[in-house]
Amino acid sequence: MKQLNQTVAAIAPSATLAISSKAAELKAQGLKVCAFAAGEPDFNTPDCIKVACERALDAHKTRYVAAAGLPELRVALSEKLAKENGALYDPTQIVVANGGKHALSQVFQTMLNPGDEVIIPTPYWLSYPEMVRVAGGTPVFVETRVEDGFLMRPDQLEAAITPRTVAVVINSPSNPTGMMYTPAQLRVIGEVAIAHDLWVVSDEIYEKMVYGEVEQASMASFGPAFYDHTITVNGFSKTFAMTGWRLGYAAAPKPFAKALASLQSHMASAPNTFAQWGAVAALKEAAPDVTKMVAAFAARRDRIYELVSAILGVRCAKPQGAFYVFPNIMSFGLGSLEFASRLLEEQHVAVVPGVAFGNDRCIRLSYACSMENIEEGLARMAAFCAGLKR
Ligand SMILES: *Cc1c(COP(=O)(O)O)cnc(C)c1O
């Protein structure tokens, strides 16, 4: 066999794979596994969205649409971005893709030349580094500290910038930490990026999962210079429990959006037509459903944080958004993979080792699960930790 593309061949298989296959094995044996590994809402897609999609199918809306997305959806997104995010994008500046992940990977492909550097704060969402590498770029990691709420300080950003730096990735609220930049902190990060003429790739996928401590803000809303340097990325998966629909989008300054749309026209033709009709309804009709889901997440956040923090030897910053907690388990002297493997083996609790996100001292628990699962799983984790040496 001929050699594969070197960058693709070097992509590390996800560190979470071993854990999820072990969890599946335990379940197949009939054991009750408490799962905290999910990266998606546990709610069903709201009915109003499904009905709109069914209507689109019945009306034979099954053909290709414009490569950059259904015009009606881009108009609705333009209105949403103006009203909710304070960022004025013309519909032609918005590219709807097959998920936020697809939008992000095409953004990096549009942006990067070989050897260009992209600054990624650690812990990071595990796909960013691979997306950057596949696009020919080089990820540059900035390690954030729990003392700083896992937020990158502006001086850390400054120190990581080189003549090759092209962009910085900001994900607030964050997967995996659940932490958020305040609007003031976000603005300072943006100012540094502007001063060095960098792009800010602003992944706002968790914008609605916020619980009152920190106000969510969009980088592009701070003013013209911020807007000119920002690519706003978002999607339907998390807000509307639409992970399997595969719809996300990027909004960008005109020349960037034009190049991005051309790329997508060759890579994907267009996103799924009837799914996009569902997305129009999501934006126009599903706000009450979102409010209910966010309220459920808020109650779970409070409870899981309380239970995790009560475990002796575990340190946890209180997450302000998304649906994850990211406790530090360092005091037990185990790496995150060993901790997670043994927790699964001994107590049948599935969590994601922090090493998957570039931090081996923590584990990630998702609270996109029932309150009962939280109660029982955390009791089991407490028993597990009590049996470990500190
Ligand atoms: C889930 C997620 C996405 C996008 O998911 P899609 O299903 O592809 O829309 C993007 N960024 C982060 C940080 C996520 O957790």
The ligand as an SDF file (V2000), in Angstrom:
LIG
                    3D

 15 15  0  0  0  0  0  0  0  0999 V2000
  -20.1490   19.8780   20.3290 C   0  0  0  0  0  0  0  0  0  0  0  0
  -19.1180   20.9260   20.0320 C   0  0  0  0  0  0  0  0  0  0  0  0
  -19.0060   21.5380   18.7710 C   0  0  0  0  0  0  0  0  0  0  0  0
  -19.8130   21.2430   17.5400 C   0  0  0  0  0  0  0  0  0  0  0  0
  -20.5600   20.1440   17.4700 O   0  0  0  0  0  0  0  0  0  0  0  0
  -21.4310   19.8700   16.1460 P   0  0  0  0  0  0  0  0  0  0  0  0
  -22.3020   18.7350   16.5600 O   0  0  0  0  0  0  0  0  0  0  0  0
  -20.4680   19.5100   15.0710 O   0  0  0  0  0  0  0  0  0  0  0  0
  -22.1810   21.1110   15.8220 O   0  0  0  0  0  0  0  0  0  0  0  0
  -18.0900   22.5570   18.6090 C   0  0  0  0  0  0  0  0  0  0  0  0
  -17.2920   22.9390   19.6030 N   0  0  0  0  0  0  0  0  0  0  0  0
  -17.3610   22.3770   20.8160 C   0  0  0  0  0  0  0  0  0  0  0  0
  -16.4670   22.8850   21.8740 C   0  0  0  0  0  0  0  0  0  0  0  0
  -18.2620   21.3550   21.0820 C   0  0  0  0  0  0  0  0  0  0  0  0
  -18.2860   20.7940   22.2940 O   0  0  0  0  0  0  0  0  0  0  0  0
  1  2  1  0
  2  3  1  0
  2 14  2  0
  3  4  1  0
  3 10  2  0
  4  5  1  0
  5  6  1  0
  6  7  2  0
  6  8  1  0
  6  9  1  0
 10 11  1  0
 11 12  2  0
 12 13  1  0
 12 14  1  0
 14 15  1  0
M  END
$$$$
